[in-house]
Amino acid sequence: MATQNKCMQAGACKGSHGCVGLFRALLFKELNKNKIIILRRASSTYKSSITSALRELSDNYGIPLSTLKHAASSLKNLRLIEYGTAAKPKELTITKAGMDALRLIATELDETYG
């Protein structure tokens, strides 16, 4: 609510739908195809390590593993996904913020990526 009020005070949008539209546009600009693929994979019920998930995505989509690693690191820094390290293994999971981001851009995802 506080973010919404600041948004409206700054004149960036009019009403709650305008702010949602602004946030949706910002998210869609930040979340490129590779990041969206990783977010969707993290939101699936099939759980695995980040390494296994990225290898699978690399094989399925023909995206270089290094590119996906960079995208995953960016998503982790944005706190949209969580995963462990070699020293502290943890399954790839999507955070609440990551789920919210996917929901906000769902319409555009369907239109853009099918």
Buried (B, 14 or more C-beta within 10 A) or exposed (E): EEEBEEBBEEEEBEEEEBBBBEBBEEBBEBBEEBBBBBBBBBBEEEEBBBBEBBBBBBEEEEBEEEEBBEBBEBBBEBEBBBBBEEEEEEBBBBBEEBBBBBEBBEEBBEEEEE
